[in-house]
Amino acid sequence: MSKPTKPRGRPRKVVPKRAPGLVFDDGAQIRVIRALLGLSSKEFAARIGINHQTLTRWERYGNTPQGKNRKEIEALCRHSGIAFTSFGYPIPADMIHGTPGQVAQKESA
């Protein structure tokens, strides 16, 4: 019998599936969220419970929030009325075909 052969080349990198919810591909999305909220970087960092340097890394270098930090940002966006386009970019919720209240009023009329 022949010996099993080793795979050639580098091992394939396993890419985890994206978590459902917001997609943070770059720091621009975090900056836009912060601008829509009207918060400074220090205020935003304090609001979601992180260090200011962490926020700076996200915004400048594209490091992405994970786990608890990601959930904090999602909750802050939902609470503040920030929605996301199909491409994952934040916009005020009232810019998406009306707010849920406006849609309900149109349906009942």
N, C-alpha and C positions, 0 to 999 in steps of 0.2 A: 504494500500500500504506500501511497505517496503521502508526504507530510502536508498538513494544511499550509497554505501560503499566507504570508502577511499582506494586508492591504497596502497598495502602493500610494505614495504621496502623503499629503497631510490628511489628518482625519477631518471629516466634514464637521463644520461648525453647526451646532444645533441652535436654531433660532427659536426662542420661545414665542408662543402665540401671544398676540396682543390681548391685554385685558380689556373687557368691554368697558365702554365709557370714553373719556376724552383721549385724544391722541396728541401727545406732546412730541413733535418731531424736532423742534428747535426752540431756541430761546425767544424767538419773536412772538410765539404764542403766549408765553408767560408775560412778556412785556405788554402785549395788547390787553391781556386780562387786567394787569395792574393799572394800565392807563384807563380802561373802562371803569374801573373802581375808583379812580382818582386818588390812588395811594402812592406814597413814595416807596422806594424799595425797602427801607427799614420798617415802614408801617406794614407793608404787605408781608414781610418775613415774620414780624411779630404776630400778625393776624393768623397765620397758618402754623405758627409755633416752630419756626426754623431759625437757624443762624443766618445773619445777613450775608455771610460769605457763601453759604450754600445757594442762596438765591442768585448771587452774582455768577456762580458757576453755571447755574441753569441758563441764565440769560446770555452770558457771554460765550460760553463754550458748548452749549447745546446738551449738557448733561440733563437727563430727564428725571422728573420726580417719580418715585416709586412708592408702592405700598400706602402707608398712612398719609404721607405728604400728598400723594396724588388724590386720595380720597378727601383730604382737607380742601384742596383746591376745587375739586368737583362740587363739594358741598357749598363752598363759598360762592361759586358761580351760580349754582341753582338758587341759592338764597338771594343773590343780588340781581337775578334776572338776566344772566348772561347765557346765551344759547350758542351753539356751535354749528357751523356750516357742515355740509357733507364731507368737506375736505379737512375738517377738524379745526378751523379757525374761529376764534371767538368773535361774536357780534352781539349787540344788544338784542334781547329777545323780541322786542317790539318791531324789529326789522324783518322778522320772518313771518310773512303773510299774516300779520296781526297776532296779538297775544291770545292765549287761550280764552280769556274773557270776551275778546272781540269776536273770535270765531264762534263761541257759544251764542252771542247775541245775533249774529248773522243767521245761524241755523234756526233759531227760534222765531225769527221774523218771517 
